[in-house]
Amino acid sequence: MNTGEQQEDVRDTDRDFIGAFEKGLAVIEAFNASEVALTAADVALKTGLTRAGARRYLLTLAKLGYADFDGKFFRLTPRILRLGYAYLSGASLTKLAQPILEMIGERMNEVASLTLLDGNDVMFVGRSSATRIASVSIGIGTRLPAYCTASGRVLLMHRTDAQIRQYLESTGIEQYTEKTITDREQILRQFQQSRSDRYSVIDEEYEIGLRSIAVPVLNARNQLVCALTVSVHSSRMTPAQMVDEILPVLESGARTLASIV
């Protein structure tokens, strides 16, 4: 495509862009597992909207059945799942990965997950059947910060150091636990280590009691597709045990998935 065609595409995209729709989606994304009930002021702060604007969007969601309102707090309703169901039900990657996730989960007696990079976050889009629950806060649709999660570190490992630095500078670094690494240069070194190892282990950086290990899935063109991850309670395995016992199973699953995507 020549430059003129590219510029025309950009102009077409700008002309077709609906800002109100973008704001409505931002309001929905303001809710997460740790913030299930928000006021209009909360949503305004998180989205950059005015309080009155945020309230109008929230009341619209409530009128359409996508949110509940008790006079002060808004909460999303199960109807919101309709927005993701079309993707999950039709996404070939999740369908192809499900038997592999079940195999990993059965062999390890732990929950295996499929994750994708969504902006600066990791999104969980597939899970094996629950045998043990490592964290009640993580399920399909959960978004977590990439910098302090095993999946995030392998999903970003193909980026250059300069690109990772840019990502870290544009991301608010939050200390979720006393083990969360917040120094950006130290986080960069963790990304470099993941790139070298081709896997990542996170030890209670996002949630106390939760350890995770992840591997990337690359297609035949060496393009990063997704990540496979297993999370365990810290009382069940040390990080070294996870590398010895879970990593080979994850790597086998990744090779199988890579051969069919």
KOLTIDREN-199953 format. One line per field, with one value per residue: x, y, z of N, C-alpha, C in turn; residue number from 1; residue in three letters. Coordinates in Angstrom, 1 decimal, always signed. Example, Ala and Ser with C-alpha at 12.3 -4.5 7.8 and 13.67 -1.06 7.14 Angstrom:
n_u = (+13.2;+12.8) $
n_v = (-5.7;-2.2) $
n_w = (+7.8;+7.1) $
ca_u = (+12.3;+13.7) $
ca_v = (-4.5;-1.1) $
ca_w = (+7.8;+7.1) $
c_u = (+13.2;+12.9) $
c_v = (-3.3;+0.0) $
c_w = (+7.8;+7.9) $
pos = (1;2) $
code = (ALA;SER) $
***
This chain:
n_u = (+0.9;+0.6;+1.8;-0.1;-2.5;-2.4;-2.7;-5.3;-6.7;-6.4;-7.7;-10.3;-10.7;-10.6;-12.9;-14.9;-14.9;-16.4;-16.7;-18.4;-19.1;-16.6;-16.2;-18.3;-17.5;-15.2;-16.3;-17.5;-15.1;-14.0;-14.8;-13.6;-12.2;-11.5;-12.8;-15.8;-18.1;-18.9;-19.0;-20.5;-18.7;-16.3;-16.0;-15.8;-13.3;-11.7;-12.0;-11.7;-13.9;-16.4;-18.2;-21.0;-21.2;-20.2;-22.1;-24.4;-23.7;-23.5;-26.1;-27.5;-26.4;-27.6;-30.3;-30.5;-30.0;-27.5;-26.2;-26.6;-28.1;-28.0;-28.7;-26.4;-24.1;-22.9;-23.1;-22.0;-24.0;-24.8;-25.6;-23.7;-21.9;-22.7;-21.5;-18.9;-19.3;-19.8;-17.3;-15.8;-17.2;-16.9;-14.2;-11.5;-9.0;-9.4;-11.0;-9.4;-7.4;-8.6;-8.7;-6.0;-5.5;-7.1;-5.7;-3.3;-4.2;-5.3;-3.1;-1.4;-3.1;-4.0;-5.2;-5.1;-4.4;-5.3;-3.9;-4.0;-2.4;-3.7;-3.7;-2.0;-2.4;-2.8;-5.1;-7.3;-8.5;-9.2;-9.7;-8.9;-10.9;-11.9;-9.9;-8.4;-8.5;-6.5;-6.7;-9.4;-10.0;-9.3;-10.4;-12.1;-11.9;-10.7;-8.5;-5.1;-2.2;+0.5;+3.2;+3.7;+3.0;+3.3;+2.4;+2.3;+4.9;+6.0;+4.5;+5.3;+7.9;+9.1;+9.4;+11.6;+14.2;+14.0;+11.4;+10.1;+10.9;+9.5;+6.9;+6.8;+7.2;+4.9;+3.1;+1.3;+2.9;+2.0;+2.2;+1.2;+1.7;+4.0;+6.0;+5.9;+7.7;+8.7;+10.6;+11.5;+13.8;+14.6;+12.4;+12.6;+14.9;+13.8;+12.0;+14.0;+15.2;+13.1;+12.9;+15.3;+15.1;+12.8;+10.5;+8.5;+8.4;+6.4;+6.4;+4.3;+3.9;+1.7;-0.4;-0.5;+0.4;+0.0;+1.5;+2.8;+3.4;+4.5;+4.5;+5.4;+3.4;+4.3;+3.7;+4.2;+5.5;+7.1;+5.8;+4.4;+1.6;+0.0;-0.2;+0.5;-0.4;+0.0;-1.3;-0.5;-1.2;+1.0;+1.7;+1.7;+3.7;+7.1;+8.9;+11.0;+10.2;+8.0;+9.2;+10.6;+8.5;+6.1;+6.8;+7.8;+5.5;+3.8;+5.4;+5.3;+2.5;+2.4;+3.9;+2.2;-0.1;+1.0;+1.5;-1.0;-2.2) $
n_v = (-1.2;+2.2;+5.5;+7.5;+5.9;+4.9;+7.3;+8.0;+5.9;+6.5;+8.9;+8.1;+6.3;+8.2;+9.7;+7.9;+7.2;+6.9;+8.8;+8.8;+6.2;+5.1;+6.2;+5.1;+2.4;+2.7;+3.4;+0.9;-0.6;+0.5;-0.9;-3.6;-6.7;-6.1;-3.8;-3.7;-2.3;+1.0;+4.6;+7.3;+9.4;+8.0;+6.6;+8.7;+9.7;+7.6;+7.5;+9.9;+11.4;+13.9;+14.2;+14.4;+13.5;+10.8;+9.8;+9.9;+8.0;+5.7;+5.5;+5.0;+2.4;+1.1;+1.4;-0.2;-2.6;-3.5;-2.8;-2.3;-0.1;+1.3;+3.7;+4.9;+3.4;+1.8;-1.3;-3.8;-6.0;-9.6;-9.6;-8.2;-10.0;-10.9;-9.3;-10.3;-12.9;-13.5;-13.3;-15.2;-17.5;-17.8;-17.7;-19.2;-19.8;-20.1;-22.3;-24.2;-24.3;-25.3;-28.2;-28.6;-27.1;-28.4;-30.8;-30.1;-29.1;-31.4;-33.1;-31.7;-31.2;-28.7;-25.4;-24.4;-21.7;-19.7;-16.9;-13.5;-10.6;-7.4;-4.3;-2.7;-4.7;-8.1;-10.5;-13.0;-15.6;-18.2;-21.2;-24.1;-26.8;-26.3;-27.7;-27.2;-24.1;-21.4;-18.7;-16.7;-14.4;-14.5;-15.2;-16.1;-13.4;-11.8;-9.1;-8.3;-6.5;-6.3;-6.1;-7.3;-9.9;-13.4;-14.2;-11.7;-11.0;-12.9;-12.4;-10.0;-10.3;-10.4;-7.8;-5.1;-3.8;-1.1;-0.7;-2.0;-0.4;+2.0;+1.1;+0.6;+3.2;+4.4;+3.2;+3.0;+2.1;-0.1;-1.1;-4.1;-6.1;-6.7;-7.9;-7.0;-5.9;-2.6;-0.9;+0.4;-0.2;-2.6;-4.1;-4.2;-5.8;-8.2;-8.8;-9.1;-11.4;-13.2;-13.3;-14.5;-17.0;-18.0;-18.4;-17.5;-16.9;-15.9;-14.7;-14.2;-11.5;-10.2;-11.1;-12.1;-15.3;-16.4;-18.0;-18.0;-19.5;-19.1;-19.7;-18.7;-18.9;-19.6;-19.1;-20.8;-18.9;-17.7;-15.9;-14.3;-15.6;-16.2;-16.9;-19.6;-20.5;-21.4;-21.2;-21.5;-22.1;-20.7;-22.4;-24.9;-25.4;-24.6;-21.9;-23.1;-25.8;-25.5;-24.9;-27.2;-29.2;-28.2;-26.6;-28.3;-29.5;-27.4;-26.4;-28.5;-28.4;-25.9;-26.3;-28.1;-26.6;-24.5;-25.9;-26.0;-23.6) $
n_w = (+0.0;-0.9;+0.3;-0.1;-0.1;+2.5;+3.9;+3.1;+4.2;+7.0;+7.2;+6.5;+8.6;+10.8;+10.2;+10.4;+13.0;+16.2;+18.8;+21.1;+21.4;+22.0;+24.5;+26.0;+26.1;+27.5;+30.0;+30.7;+30.9;+33.1;+35.4;+37.3;+38.7;+41.3;+41.7;+41.8;+42.3;+41.7;+42.0;+40.2;+40.3;+40.7;+38.3;+36.5;+37.3;+36.6;+33.9;+32.7;+32.0;+32.6;+35.7;+35.4;+32.8;+33.0;+34.6;+33.0;+31.0;+32.6;+33.7;+31.3;+30.7;+32.8;+32.3;+30.0;+31.0;+31.5;+33.8;+37.3;+39.7;+42.8;+43.8;+44.7;+44.1;+41.1;+39.5;+37.3;+35.4;+34.9;+32.3;+30.8;+30.0;+27.5;+25.7;+25.4;+24.8;+22.1;+20.9;+22.3;+21.8;+19.1;+18.6;+17.2;+18.3;+21.1;+21.1;+19.9;+21.8;+24.1;+24.5;+25.0;+27.2;+29.1;+29.1;+30.3;+32.7;+33.8;+34.1;+35.8;+37.9;+38.4;+37.6;+34.3;+32.0;+29.2;+27.7;+26.4;+25.0;+25.7;+24.9;+27.4;+29.1;+30.4;+29.2;+30.3;+28.4;+28.2;+30.1;+31.9;+33.2;+36.6;+39.1;+41.3;+43.0;+42.6;+42.8;+43.5;+42.2;+39.6;+36.4;+33.3;+31.1;+32.9;+33.5;+33.8;+35.0;+32.8;+33.6;+36.1;+35.9;+35.0;+32.5;+31.2;+31.0;+29.3;+27.1;+26.3;+25.7;+23.1;+22.4;+21.9;+24.1;+24.2;+23.4;+25.5;+27.6;+26.9;+27.1;+29.9;+30.9;+30.1;+31.7;+34.7;+37.6;+40.0;+43.4;+44.3;+46.1;+48.9;+47.5;+44.9;+42.2;+41.6;+40.6;+37.6;+36.0;+37.1;+36.6;+33.8;+33.6;+34.5;+32.3;+30.4;+31.4;+31.1;+28.3;+27.7;+29.0;+28.0;+29.3;+32.2;+35.7;+38.3;+41.5;+43.9;+43.2;+42.2;+43.8;+47.1;+48.1;+45.6;+42.9;+39.6;+36.4;+33.1;+29.5;+26.2;+23.1;+19.9;+16.4;+13.2;+11.8;+13.6;+15.1;+17.9;+19.5;+21.8;+25.3;+27.5;+30.8;+34.2;+37.4;+40.9;+44.4;+46.8;+48.9;+47.8;+45.9;+45.3;+43.5;+42.1;+42.0;+40.4;+37.9;+37.5;+37.4;+36.2;+34.0;+31.8;+31.0;+30.2;+28.1;+26.3;+25.8;+24.6;+22.2;+20.9;+20.6;+19.0;+16.6;+15.4;+15.2) $
ca_u = (+0.0;+1.4;+1.6;-1.4;-3.6;-2.4;-3.3;-6.7;-7.3;-6.4;-8.8;-11.5;-10.9;-11.0;-14.2;-15.9;-14.7;-17.5;-16.2;-19.3;-19.0;-15.4;-16.4;-19.2;-16.7;-14.3;-17.0;-17.6;-13.8;-13.6;-15.1;-12.8;-12.5;-11.3;-13.7;-17.1;-19.1;-18.3;-19.9;-20.3;-17.4;-15.2;-15.9;-15.3;-11.9;-10.9;-12.1;-11.5;-15.2;-17.0;-19.1;-22.3;-21.1;-20.1;-23.4;-25.3;-23.3;-23.9;-27.6;-27.8;-26.1;-28.6;-31.6;-30.4;-29.9;-26.1;-25.7;-27.5;-27.8;-28.7;-28.8;-25.1;-23.1;-23.3;-22.5;-22.3;-24.9;-24.4;-25.9;-22.5;-21.2;-23.1;-20.5;-17.8;-19.7;-19.7;-15.9;-15.3;-17.9;-16.5;-12.8;-10.9;-7.9;-9.8;-11.5;-8.2;-6.6;-9.3;-8.3;-4.7;-5.7;-7.6;-4.6;-2.3;-4.9;-5.5;-1.8;-0.9;-4.1;-4.0;-5.9;-4.3;-5.1;-4.8;-3.9;-3.6;-2.1;-4.8;-3.2;-0.9;-2.8;-3.0;-6.5;-7.5;-9.6;-9.5;-9.4;-9.2;-11.9;-11.2;-9.7;-8.1;-8.6;-5.4;-7.1;-10.8;-10.1;-8.9;-11.2;-12.1;-12.2;-9.9;-7.4;-4.1;-1.1;+1.6;+4.6;+3.9;+2.4;+4.1;+1.9;+2.6;+6.4;+6.4;+3.8;+6.1;+9.4;+9.6;+9.7;+13.0;+14.4;+13.5;+9.9;+9.6;+11.0;+8.4;+5.7;+6.9;+7.1;+3.5;+2.2;+1.4;+3.4;+1.4;+2.7;+0.1;+2.1;+5.4;+6.9;+5.8;+8.9;+8.2;+11.7;+11.4;+15.0;+14.6;+11.3;+13.1;+15.7;+12.9;+11.6;+15.1;+15.4;+12.1;+13.3;+16.4;+14.6;+11.6;+9.4;+8.5;+7.8;+6.0;+6.3;+3.5;+4.0;+0.4;-1.3;+0.1;-0.1;-0.2;+2.6;+2.4;+4.5;+3.9;+5.3;+4.8;+3.1;+4.7;+3.3;+5.2;+6.3;+7.8;+5.0;+3.8;+0.2;-0.7;+0.6;-0.2;+0.0;-0.5;-1.1;-0.7;-1.0;+2.4;+1.9;+1.8;+4.9;+8.1;+9.2;+11.9;+9.4;+7.2;+10.1;+10.9;+7.3;+5.0;+7.3;+7.9;+4.1;+3.4;+6.1;+4.7;+1.2;+2.7;+4.3;+1.1;-0.9;+1.7;+1.4;-2.3;-2.7) $
ca_v = (+0.0;+3.4;+6.5;+8.1;+5.0;+4.9;+8.5;+8.0;+5.0;+7.2;+9.9;+7.3;+5.8;+9.3;+10.2;+6.9;+7.0;+7.4;+9.1;+8.5;+4.7;+4.8;+6.6;+4.1;+1.2;+3.1;+3.3;-0.5;-1.1;+1.0;-1.9;-4.8;-7.7;-5.4;-2.6;-4.1;-1.2;+2.3;+5.7;+8.1;+10.1;+7.0;+6.3;+9.9;+9.8;+6.5;+7.6;+11.3;+12.1;+14.7;+13.4;+14.3;+12.6;+9.5;+9.4;+9.6;+6.7;+4.6;+5.3;+4.3;+1.0;+0.6;+1.3;-1.3;-3.9;-3.9;-2.4;-2.1;+1.1;+1.3;+5.1;+5.5;+2.6;+1.1;-2.6;-4.5;-7.2;-10.7;-9.3;-7.7;-11.2;-11.0;-8.5;-11.1;-14.2;-13.7;-13.5;-16.4;-18.7;-18.0;-17.6;-20.5;-20.0;-20.6;-23.6;-25.1;-24.4;-25.8;-29.6;-28.6;-26.5;-29.5;-31.8;-29.5;-29.1;-32.8;-33.7;-31.0;-31.0;-27.2;-24.7;-23.9;-20.6;-19.1;-15.4;-12.7;-9.2;-6.5;-3.1;-2.9;-5.7;-9.4;-10.9;-14.4;-15.9;-19.6;-21.8;-25.5;-27.1;-26.1;-28.8;-26.4;-22.7;-20.7;-17.3;-16.5;-13.2;-14.6;-16.0;-15.7;-12.0;-11.0;-8.3;-8.0;-5.7;-7.2;-6.0;-8.1;-11.3;-14.3;-14.1;-10.5;-11.0;-13.7;-11.8;-8.8;-10.6;-10.2;-6.4;-4.6;-3.2;+0.3;-0.8;-2.3;+0.9;+2.9;+0.5;+0.9;+4.6;+4.8;+2.4;+3.3;+0.9;-0.2;-2.1;-4.9;-6.8;-6.3;-8.5;-6.4;-5.1;-1.4;-0.2;+0.1;-0.9;-4.0;-4.8;-4.5;-7.0;-9.4;-9.0;-9.7;-12.8;-14.0;-13.4;-15.5;-18.3;-18.3;-18.7;-16.6;-17.3;-14.8;-15.2;-13.4;-10.1;-9.7;-11.5;-12.9;-16.7;-16.9;-18.1;-18.4;-19.8;-19.0;-19.9;-18.2;-19.8;-19.0;-19.9;-21.3;-17.8;-17.2;-14.8;-14.5;-15.8;-16.1;-17.5;-20.6;-20.2;-22.2;-20.6;-22.4;-21.5;-20.8;-23.5;-26.2;-25.5;-23.5;-21.5;-24.1;-27.0;-25.2;-25.0;-28.7;-30.0;-27.6;-26.0;-29.2;-29.8;-26.2;-26.3;-29.5;-27.9;-24.8;-26.9;-28.7;-25.5;-23.8;-26.7;-26.0;-22.3) $
ca_w = (+0.0;-0.9;+1.3;-0.3;+0.3;+3.9;+4.5;+2.9;+5.2;+8.2;+7.1;+6.6;+10.0;+11.7;+9.9;+10.9;+14.5;+17.0;+20.1;+22.2;+21.6;+22.8;+26.0;+26.6;+26.3;+28.6;+31.2;+31.0;+31.3;+34.4;+36.4;+37.3;+39.8;+42.6;+41.8;+41.1;+42.6;+41.5;+41.8;+39.0;+40.5;+40.5;+36.9;+35.9;+37.6;+35.9;+32.4;+32.2;+31.7;+33.7;+36.6;+34.8;+31.6;+33.4;+35.2;+31.8;+30.4;+33.6;+33.7;+30.0;+30.9;+33.8;+31.6;+29.0;+31.7;+31.6;+35.1;+38.4;+40.4;+44.1;+44.3;+44.9;+43.4;+39.9;+39.3;+36.0;+35.6;+34.1;+30.8;+30.2;+29.4;+26.1;+24.8;+25.2;+24.4;+20.6;+20.6;+22.9;+21.2;+17.7;+18.5;+16.9;+19.1;+22.3;+20.8;+19.6;+23.0;+25.2;+24.9;+25.5;+28.6;+29.9;+29.3;+31.3;+34.0;+34.4;+34.4;+36.9;+39.0;+38.6;+36.5;+33.2;+31.3;+27.9;+27.8;+25.2;+25.3;+25.3;+25.3;+28.4;+30.1;+30.0;+29.4;+30.3;+27.5;+28.2;+31.3;+32.1;+34.3;+37.9;+40.0;+42.5;+42.7;+43.2;+43.1;+43.2;+41.5;+38.2;+35.6;+31.9;+31.0;+33.9;+32.9;+34.8;+34.4;+32.2;+34.2;+37.3;+35.7;+34.2;+31.1;+30.6;+30.7;+28.1;+25.9;+25.8;+25.6;+21.8;+22.1;+22.2;+25.4;+24.0;+23.4;+26.9;+28.4;+26.5;+27.8;+31.4;+31.2;+29.9;+32.5;+36.1;+38.3;+41.3;+44.2;+44.7;+47.4;+49.2;+46.6;+43.6;+41.7;+41.1;+39.9;+36.1;+35.4;+37.6;+35.8;+32.5;+33.7;+34.5;+31.0;+29.7;+31.8;+30.5;+26.9;+27.7;+29.5;+27.2;+30.2;+33.3;+36.9;+39.2;+42.9;+44.7;+42.9;+42.0;+44.9;+48.1;+48.0;+44.2;+42.1;+38.3;+35.4;+31.7;+28.3;+25.0;+22.0;+18.7;+15.2;+12.3;+11.3;+14.8;+15.6;+19.2;+19.4;+23.1;+26.3;+28.4;+32.2;+35.4;+38.7;+42.0;+45.7;+47.2;+49.8;+47.1;+45.1;+45.3;+42.1;+41.5;+41.7;+39.2;+36.8;+37.3;+37.2;+35.4;+32.8;+30.7;+30.5;+29.5;+26.9;+25.5;+25.3;+23.7;+21.0;+20.3;+20.1;+17.9;+15.4;+14.8;+15.0) $
c_u = (+0.9;+1.0;+0.2;-2.6;-3.6;-3.1;-4.8;-7.4;-7.4;-7.5;-10.1;-11.8;-11.3;-12.4;-15.2;-15.8;-15.8;-17.0;-17.1;-19.2;-17.7;-15.5;-17.3;-18.4;-15.7;-15.0;-17.2;-16.2;-13.3;-13.9;-14.1;-13.0;-12.3;-12.2;-15.0;-18.2;-18.4;-19.4;-19.7;-19.0;-16.2;-15.0;-15.4;-13.8;-11.1;-11.0;-11.8;-12.7;-15.5;-17.9;-20.4;-22.3;-21.0;-21.4;-24.4;-25.0;-23.8;-25.4;-28.1;-27.6;-27.2;-29.9;-31.6;-30.2;-28.4;-25.5;-26.9;-27.1;-28.7;-28.9;-27.5;-24.1;-23.7;-22.5;-22.9;-23.1;-24.4;-24.7;-24.7;-21.7;-21.6;-22.1;-19.3;-18.1;-19.5;-18.2;-15.5;-16.0;-17.4;-15.0;-12.1;-9.8;-8.3;-10.4;-10.4;-7.4;-7.2;-8.8;-6.9;-4.7;-6.1;-6.6;-3.7;-3.0;-5.0;-4.1;-1.2;-1.8;-4.2;-4.8;-4.9;-5.1;-4.5;-5.0;-3.4;-3.2;-3.2;-4.3;-2.0;-1.3;-2.8;-4.5;-6.6;-8.7;-9.9;-9.0;-9.7;-10.3;-11.2;-11.1;-9.3;-8.2;-7.5;-5.8;-8.6;-11.0;-9.8;-9.8;-11.2;-12.6;-11.4;-8.8;-6.4;-3.0;+0.0;+2.9;+4.8;+3.2;+3.3;+3.7;+2.4;+4.1;+6.7;+5.6;+4.5;+7.5;+9.9;+9.8;+11.1;+13.0;+13.8;+12.0;+9.4;+9.8;+9.9;+7.1;+5.7;+6.7;+5.6;+2.5;+2.4;+1.8;+2.9;+2.0;+1.5;+0.4;+3.5;+6.4;+6.9;+7.1;+8.3;+9.3;+11.7;+12.6;+15.0;+13.5;+11.8;+14.1;+14.9;+12.4;+12.8;+15.4;+14.4;+12.4;+14.4;+16.0;+13.5;+10.5;+9.5;+7.8;+7.6;+5.8;+5.6;+3.6;+2.7;-0.6;-0.5;-0.5;-0.3;+1.1;+2.2;+3.6;+3.8;+5.0;+4.6;+4.4;+3.4;+4.2;+4.5;+6.1;+7.0;+7.1;+4.3;+2.2;-0.5;+0.3;-0.2;+0.4;-0.7;-0.2;-1.3;-0.6;+0.4;+2.7;+2.1;+3.1;+5.8;+8.3;+10.0;+11.1;+8.5;+8.0;+10.3;+9.7;+6.3;+5.6;+7.3;+6.5;+3.6;+4.1;+5.6;+3.3;+1.4;+3.1;+3.1;+0.2;-0.3;+1.6;+0.0;-2.9;-2.1) $
c_v = (+1.2;+4.4;+7.1;+7.3;+4.9;+6.1;+8.6;+7.1;+5.7;+8.2;+9.2;+6.9;+7.0;+9.7;+9.2;+6.7;+7.7;+7.6;+8.7;+7.0;+4.4;+5.1;+5.6;+2.8;+1.5;+3.0;+1.8;-1.0;-0.5;+0.0;-3.1;-5.7;-7.1;-4.2;-2.9;-3.1;+0.1;+3.4;+6.4;+8.9;+9.2;+6.8;+7.5;+10.1;+8.8;+6.7;+8.9;+12.0;+13.0;+13.8;+13.3;+13.4;+11.1;+8.9;+9.1;+8.2;+5.5;+4.4;+4.7;+2.8;+0.4;+0.4;+0.1;-2.6;-4.4;-3.5;-2.2;-0.8;+1.2;+2.7;+5.8;+4.7;+1.9;-0.2;-3.2;-5.7;-8.3;-10.5;-8.8;-8.8;-11.4;-10.3;-9.4;-12.5;-14.5;-13.9;-14.9;-17.6;-18.9;-18.0;-19.0;-20.8;-20.6;-22.0;-24.6;-25.3;-25.2;-27.3;-29.6;-28.0;-27.6;-30.6;-31.3;-29.5;-30.4;-33.3;-33.0;-30.9;-29.6;-26.6;-24.1;-22.8;-20.2;-17.6;-14.7;-11.3;-8.3;-5.1;-3.3;-4.0;-7.1;-9.8;-12.4;-14.7;-17.4;-20.2;-23.3;-25.7;-27.0;-27.4;-28.2;-24.9;-22.0;-19.3;-17.1;-15.3;-13.3;-15.6;-15.5;-14.2;-11.1;-10.3;-8.0;-7.2;-6.6;-7.2;-6.9;-9.5;-12.1;-14.2;-12.8;-10.4;-11.8;-13.1;-10.6;-9.1;-10.4;-8.7;-6.1;-4.0;-1.7;+0.3;-1.1;-1.1;+1.8;+2.4;+0.8;+2.3;+5.1;+4.1;+2.9;+2.0;+0.9;-1.3;-2.9;-5.6;-6.3;-6.9;-7.9;-5.6;-3.8;-0.5;-0.6;-0.6;-2.3;-4.8;-5.2;-5.7;-8.3;-9.8;-9.7;-11.1;-13.7;-14.3;-14.5;-16.9;-18.9;-18.9;-17.6;-17.2;-16.1;-15.3;-14.2;-11.9;-9.5;-9.9;-12.4;-14.3;-17.3;-16.8;-18.6;-18.6;-19.7;-19.2;-19.2;-19.3;-19.1;-19.8;-20.2;-20.1;-17.0;-16.0;-15.2;-14.5;-15.5;-16.7;-18.6;-20.4;-21.1;-21.4;-21.6;-21.6;-21.8;-22.0;-24.9;-26.4;-24.3;-23.1;-22.6;-25.4;-26.7;-25.3;-26.4;-29.5;-29.5;-27.1;-27.0;-29.5;-28.6;-26.1;-27.3;-29.0;-26.7;-25.3;-27.4;-27.6;-24.7;-24.6;-26.6;-24.6;-21.6) $
c_w = (+0.0;+0.1;+1.2;+0.1;+1.8;+4.5;+4.3;+3.9;+6.6;+8.3;+7.2;+8.0;+11.0;+11.5;+10.4;+12.4;+15.3;+18.4;+21.3;+22.5;+22.4;+24.2;+26.7;+27.0;+27.5;+30.0;+31.7;+31.6;+32.6;+35.6;+36.2;+38.5;+41.1;+42.8;+41.1;+41.4;+42.5;+41.5;+40.5;+39.1;+40.3;+39.0;+36.1;+36.1;+36.8;+34.4;+31.9;+31.8;+32.9;+34.5;+36.0;+33.5;+32.0;+33.9;+34.1;+31.2;+31.3;+33.7;+32.4;+30.1;+31.8;+33.1;+30.6;+29.7;+31.9;+33.0;+36.1;+39.1;+41.7;+44.7;+44.5;+44.1;+42.2;+39.9;+38.0;+36.3;+34.7;+32.6;+30.1;+29.5;+27.9;+25.2;+24.5;+24.6;+22.9;+20.2;+21.1;+22.2;+19.8;+17.5;+18.3;+17.9;+20.5;+22.2;+20.6;+20.9;+24.1;+25.5;+25.5;+27.0;+29.5;+30.2;+30.4;+32.6;+34.7;+34.8;+35.7;+38.1;+39.4;+37.5;+35.5;+32.4;+30.0;+28.0;+26.6;+25.8;+24.8;+25.8;+26.2;+29.4;+29.5;+30.2;+29.3;+29.4;+27.4;+29.6;+31.3;+33.2;+35.6;+38.7;+41.4;+42.1;+43.4;+43.6;+42.6;+42.3;+40.0;+37.5;+34.1;+31.8;+31.9;+33.1;+34.1;+34.2;+33.9;+32.9;+35.4;+37.2;+34.8;+32.8;+30.5;+30.2;+29.5;+26.9;+25.4;+25.5;+24.2;+21.5;+22.5;+23.5;+25.3;+24.1;+24.8;+27.8;+28.2;+27.2;+29.3;+31.7;+31.0;+30.8;+34.0;+36.9;+39.7;+42.1;+44.8;+46.0;+47.7;+48.3;+45.2;+43.3;+41.1;+40.4;+38.4;+35.5;+35.9;+36.9;+34.4;+32.5;+33.8;+33.1;+30.2;+30.1;+31.2;+29.0;+26.8;+28.0;+28.6;+28.1;+31.4;+34.5;+37.8;+40.6;+43.8;+44.5;+42.7;+43.2;+45.9;+48.1;+46.6;+43.5;+40.7;+37.4;+34.1;+30.7;+27.1;+24.0;+20.7;+17.5;+14.3;+11.8;+12.5;+15.3;+16.9;+19.1;+20.7;+24.1;+27.1;+29.8;+33.2;+36.6;+39.9;+43.3;+46.2;+48.2;+49.1;+46.4;+45.3;+43.8;+41.4;+41.2;+40.5;+37.9;+36.4;+36.8;+36.2;+34.0;+31.6;+30.1;+29.8;+28.2;+25.9;+24.9;+24.4;+22.3;+20.2;+19.8;+18.9;+16.6;+14.7;+14.7;+13.8) $
pos = (1;2;3;4;5;6;7;8;9;10;11;12;13;14;15;16;17;18;19;20;21;22;23;24;25;26;27;28;29;30;31;32;33;34;35;36;37;38;39;40;41;42;43;44;45;46;47;48;49;50;51;52;53;54;55;56;57;58;59;60;61;62;63;64;65;66;67;68;69;70;71;72;73;74;75;76;77;78;79;80;81;82;83;84;85;86;87;88;89;90;91;92;93;94;95;96;97;98;99;100;101;102;103;104;105;106;107;108;109;110;111;112;113;114;115;116;117;118;119;120;121;122;123;124;125;126;127;128;129;130;131;132;133;134;135;136;137;138;139;140;141;142;143;144;145;146;147;148;149;150;151;152;153;154;155;156;157;158;159;160;161;162;163;164;165;166;167;168;169;170;171;172;173;174;175;176;177;178;179;180;181;182;183;184;185;186;187;188;189;190;191;192;193;194;195;196;197;198;199;200;201;202;203;204;205;206;207;208;209;210;211;212;213;214;215;216;217;218;219;220;221;222;223;224;225;226;227;228;229;230;231;232;233;234;235;236;237;238;239;240;241;242;243;244;245;246;247;248;249;250;251;252;253;254;255;256;257;258;259;260;261) $
code = (MET;ASN;THR;GLY;GLU;GLN;GLN;GLU;ASP;VAL;ARG;ASP;THR;ASP;ARG;ASP;PHE;ILE;GLY;ALA;PHE;GLU;LYS;GLY;LEU;ALA;VAL;ILE;GLU;ALA;PHE;ASN;ALA;SER;GLU;VAL;ALA;LEU;THR;ALA;ALA;ASP;VAL;ALA;LEU;LYS;THR;GLY;LEU;THR;ARG;ALA;GLY;ALA;ARG;ARG;TYR;LEU;LEU;THR;LEU;ALA;LYS;LEU;GLY;TYR;ALA;ASP;PHE;ASP;GLY;LYS;PHE;PHE;ARG;LEU;THR;PRO;ARG;ILE;LEU;ARG;LEU;GLY;TYR;ALA;TYR;LEU;SER;GLY;ALA;SER;LEU;THR;LYS;LEU;ALA;GLN;PRO;ILE;LEU;GLU;MET;ILE;GLY;GLU;ARG;MET;ASN;GLU;VAL;ALA;SER;LEU;THR;LEU;LEU;ASP;GLY;ASN;ASP;VAL;MET;PHE;VAL;GLY;ARG;SER;SER;ALA;THR;ARG;ILE;ALA;SER;VAL;SER;ILE;GLY;ILE;GLY;THR;ARG;LEU;PRO;ALA;TYR;CYS;THR;ALA;SER;GLY;ARG;VAL;LEU;LEU;MET;HIS;ARG;THR;ASP;ALA;GLN;ILE;ARG;GLN;TYR;LEU;GLU;SER;THR;GLY;ILE;GLU;GLN;TYR;THR;GLU;LYS;THR;ILE;THR;ASP;ARG;GLU;GLN;ILE;LEU;ARG;GLN;PHE;GLN;GLN;SER;ARG;SER;ASP;ARG;TYR;SER;VAL;ILE;ASP;GLU;GLU;TYR;GLU;ILE;GLY;LEU;ARG;SER;ILE;ALA;VAL;PRO;VAL;LEU;ASN;ALA;ARG;ASN;GLN;LEU;VAL;CYS;ALA;LEU;THR;VAL;SER;VAL;HIS;SER;SER;ARG;MET;THR;PRO;ALA;GLN;MET;VAL;ASP;GLU;ILE;LEU;PRO;VAL;LEU;GLU;SER;GLY;ALA;ARG;THR;LEU;ALA;SER;ILE;VAL) $
***
